[in-house]
Amino acid sequence: MTIDPVGINAFLSPEPIDSVAHLIQVALTPVFMLSGVASLLTLFNTRLARVSDHVEDVAHRLEEVDDDKKEKERLLRHQQRLHRRIFALDNAIMLGGVGGAATCGAALALFIGSLHNSQTAAWLIFLFGAALACTVAALSAFLIDTLLAWHGLRQDGALPRAAPARK
């Protein structure tokens, strides 16, 4: 009969190592999804910055338009479309952030569930499902921005580039 007062054999047996390895493998799925969501958020923020710069340019052009009513109406339509695009991109960023947070919550629930050996399946399904739903909704909002941009180009054409400021 072997005496194991500290429980060293329990740590050296293959079952805990296999279960920890399985936990790490399962936890990598949310990490990869989080990486994808972070890439999307970078894309959305970059697009938002470009649209915001464009809004600023249109506002300056509106100040410079004198009596050309047709051009002023065109610029106002363009400005309204840009504001709708900003709204769509704001939603994409917000939903992407919630999706990322839910992904982190799913990964955390995996670890907490493994430590407490409790029932976390419902939390995992909810959090990972929320992450997927928010990511799909964020991509849908981004699609709306893209469609608004395409519609604007088809309807009004591209605005001429502003002349660079002289020093």
N, C-alpha and C positions, 0 to 999 in steps of 0.2 A: 504494500500500500504506500503510495506516494503522498507526502504531505506538501501542500502548497498554501502556506499561510497568507501570502500576499496576493495570490491570484494571478501569478505571472503567466501560468499556462493559459488563462482566459485571454490575455493580451496577445499571446503568441499563436493561438489557434487561427486557422485560416478563415473561419466564419466572420469574426469582426473585421478582418482586413477586407474580405470580399464585400461586406455590407458597406464599409466606408468607401471602397472603390466605386461601388454601385451608386452611392449617394453623390459622390463627386461627378460621376458621369451624368447623372440625372440633373444635377445642378448646373452643368455646362449649357444645357439647352436654353435656360433663361438668360444666361450670360451672352450667348451668341445673339439671341433676340435683342437684348439690350444694346449690343454693339450696332446692330442694324437700325434700331430706333435712334441711336445717337447720330448715325450717319444721316438719317432722314431729317432729324432736327437741324443738323448743320446745313443741309440743302434748303430747308424751309427758311431758316434765318437769313441765309445768303440771298435767297429770292426776295424775302421781305425787305432787306436793305436796298436792293436794286429798285424795287417798286417804290419804296419811300423816297429814294433819290429822284425817281421819275416824277412823283407827285410834287416834289419841291420845284423841279424844273418847269412843270406845267403851271404851277402857281406863279412863278416869275414871268412866264410867257403871258399869262392872263393879265398881269399888271401892265405889261408892255403893249398889249393889243389896244388900239385906239377905237376906231369907228368901224372896224371890219367885223360886222355882226356875225357873218357866216363862220369866220375863224374863231370868234369867241364861243359860239355855240359848239363848234367842234372840240375846242379845248375843254369846255365844261363837260361834254359827254365823256371825253377821255378821262377827265379828273374823276367823274362819278364811277367809271369802270375801274379805275385804279383803287378807289376807296373800297369797292366790292372785293377786289383782289386782296387788299390788305385784310379785310374781314375774313376771307377764306383762309389766308395764310395764318392769321392769328388763331383761328380755330384749329388748323392743322398743327400748329406748334403746341397749343394747349392739349389737344388730344394725344399728340405724341408724348408730351411730358407725363400725362396720366398713364399712358400705356407703358412708359419706362418705369414709372413708380410701381405700377401693378406687377411688372416683370420682376422688379427687385423684391416686392412683397412675396411673390411666388417662390423665389429663391430662398428668402428668409424663412418662409413657412416650411420649406423642405428641411432646412437645418434645424429649426425649432422642433419640428415633428420627429426628427431622428433623435434629438437629444431627450425629449420627454416621452418618446415612444407612444405618442398620442395619436388620435385620429385627425389627420390634417387634410384628408382627401377633399373635403368640401371646400376648404380654404384654397387649396391648390387649384381646383377646378374654377373657382370664382376668380381668383387673382390672375391666373394665366388666361382664362377666358376674357376677362376685362382688358388685359394687355393686348390680346389679339383683336378684340373689338375696337379698342381705341386706335390701334395701329391702322386697321382697315378704314376707320372713320377719318383719321388724319390723312391717309392717302386719298380718300374721296374728296376732302377739302382741298387738297393740293390739285386734284384733277379739276375741280371747279375753277381754281385760279388759272390753270393752264387753258381751260376752255374760254374763260373771260379774256385772256391775253390773245388767243387765236381769233376770237370773235372781233376784238378791237382792231387787230391787224387787217382782217378781211373787210370790216365795215369802213374804217377810217384810213387805213394804211398807216405806215410808220410816220411818226412825227419827225421833222427834220432835226438833226442834231443841233444843240445849242452851240453858238460860237464860243470858243475858249475865251476866258476873261483875260484882258490885257493887263500887264503889270505896269 
